[in-house]
Amino acid sequence: MIDVAGQLAGIPLFAGLSKEQVAALARIGVRRACKKGEQLFAEGDEGSGFYVVLTGRVKISKVSPEGKEQILHMVGPGEPFGEVPVFTGQGFPADATAAAQSTVLFFPRVAFVSLIKRDPTLALNMLAQLSRRLRQFTGLVEDLSLKEVPGRLAKYLLYLVDRDGQGAVELDISKGQLASLLGTIPETLSRILARLDREGLIRSKGKQIRIVDREGLQRIAQEGR
């Protein structure tokens, strides 16, 4: 539990909590190892609790009646997922699948709600996180509806650069997964990456991408094409 408490203390969702609050969370958290491709839950499954990624990456997605997958979010270390059913009591709204060998912490809904009832301040950080996630999904809907693929890709590359704080990034998901996340197909994604490279905006080699002209990339992200 001591190890779990130490990991929880470094997770943004639980920032600002007291040692006693973190210890209470650690007591109900269940560590789980997941193989790549393993499904943690499916859309409509009972929302029995929420998760936090410790290592690896988890894909949140929905599948259309025609079988087309749309990736909604790639969840990385320190990020929670599956939180909505904790408050609504409904089923999970999407599928969650390990995109890589991963370790997650599972917090059972009944135990977590019991903690919140005794200490309501525990819920404040989670509500803030849910608000941020809502803004992310609003942005996703806007991008898919109003921006062309180059704009979506430019915005995603800038997000990676800002997240990692470096001028070069390494894609942590496959190009097929990135294409799905951006609402396109791998062939189109490859053509746009090649075009951005030819135009001197980036330098791309495999999964390694270096931003050469940030201002130019920002213009594409804002204009959406």
N, C-alpha and C positions, 0 to 999 in steps of 0.2 A: 504494500500500500504506500510505503514511503516513496518508492520509485515512481508510482503512478501520481502521487501528489506533486512530486517535483516536475513531472511532465505537464501536469495540468496548470501549474503556476505560470508556465511560459506560453500558454495558449491565449490569444487575444480575447476569446469568448469569456474567459474567466479572469481577465485582468482586473485588478482592483479588489478582488475578494480577499478576505482575511485568511490566515492560515487555518483557522477552525473551519471556515466554509469550504476551503479546498480539500481539507481532510475528510469532511462529510461527503463531498462528491467522490473522492477517491474510494471511499468505502463501498459505494454502489456501482462504480465503474467496472465493467468486465472487459478485459483485454481479449482481442480476437485476431488471429493471424488469417489472412486471406490470400489464396493463390490468384494469380492473374487470370481473369475471366470468370472468377467466382462471383455469383450474384448474392448480394447481401439482402436485398428485398426487391419485390416486383410491385409495379403500380397496382393499387387496390389491396395489397396485403395489409393486415391489421397494423396500425401504427403503434407498435409495442414499445417504442423508445427511440432515442436519437443517437447519433454516432459522432465521434471526432476522429479525424485521421491523425495518427501518430507518425507513420512512415508510409511512403508509397503514394498512390493516387487512385481516386475513385471516380468513376464516370456516372453522372446523373443524366438520364435520357428518357425519351418517350418514343414509342413505336406507333406509327400510323396503322390504320386498318389494312393498308396495302403492304405493310411490312417495312416501310422506310423509317430508319432511325434518325432522330434529331437529338444531338447531344445538347443538353441545356447548360451543363457546367462540369468542369473538371475540378474536383476537390483535392487539395493538397494538404501537406502536413500543417496541423494547427487549425484546420477549418472544420466546422461542424456540417452535418447534413442530416436530413430526416427530422428537422425540428418541428415542422408545422403540426404533425399529429399530436405532439405533446400538449398543444393548446386546444386543438380542435377535437381530439378524440376520434378523428376519422382515419381512413386508410392512407397509405403513402401515395402521394400524387404522381410519382414517377418511378422508374427503375434505378437501382444502384448496383453497379458492377465494378469489381476491382480492375482497374486499368493496368495495374502492375502488382507485383508482390507487395502486399500492404499489411500494416498493423493498425487496427482501429480500437477505440474504446467505445463500448456500448453502455448507454445509460437507460435502464428500464424506466418506462413512463410512470408506472405506479410509484416506484421508489423516488423518482425525481419530483413528481407532483407533491409527494409527502414532504420532501425537503422544502419546497417552495411554500407550502402552507405554514411551515414552522418559521421560515425565514424568507419573506417575499422579495428581499433585495436580490436574491439569487436570480430572479427572473429578469431583472432590468437589463443586464448585459445581453441576455439571449434576445430580448425584444429589440434591442438596438441592432443586433446581428441580423435579425429577421428583416428589419427595415432596410439595412444595406443590401441584403439579398433581393428584396423587392425592387430596389433601384436597379440592381444588376439585370434582373429579368425584364424590367421595363426597357432598359437600354438594349437588351437582346431583341425584344420585339420590334423596337424602333429600327435597329440595324437591319434585321431580316426583311422588314417591310419597306424601308425607305432608301437604304444604301445598297450599292452594287458590291459585288464580291471584293474588288480591290480596296474599297473603303473599309469593309469589315476586316480584311486581312491587315491593313495598315494600323487600324485601331488595336487589333490584338497584339501585333508586334510591339507597338508602343507600350501597351499594358505590360508585356513581359519585361521590357527594358526598365520600366519604372519599378516594377516589382522586384527585380533582381539588382537594380542600382548599377547596371553596367551597360556599356555600349554594344555589347555582343550577348546573344542569348543562345541557348540550345533548346530546341523544341523538346518538351518532356512528354509529348504524346506523338503517336504516329501521324503521318500526313493524311491517312484515311480518317482518323479521328478528328484531326483539325478541320478537314474539309466538312465533315458532318457538323462540327461545332459552328462553322461559318455558313452553313446552309448551302453547300455546293458539292461538287464531286472532285476526287483527287486529280483528275486530268486538268480541270480548270484551275485548281489551286497551283499545280506545277507550272502552268503557263503564266500565271500572274506573278509567281515568285521569279520566274525567268525574266519577265518583262521589267519588274522592279530592279532586278540585277542589271539588266542592259541599260536602264535609264540612270544608273549610278546612285539609286536610293539605298540599296542594300548590297551586301556581298553574301551570297548564299552558297554553302558547301555542305550537302547532306542535311543534317539537323542543326548545323551551326549557321547562325545568321548574325551578321554584323550590320548595325545601322550606320550608314555613311552620310545620309542627308536627312536629318531628323525633321527639319522644317518642311522639306518636300513631302515626307511621309505624313506629317501632321496635316498638310493641305489635303492630301488624298483622303485621310480619315475624316476630315471635316466636311469635304465636298461629297464624299460617299461614292466616288468613281475614279 
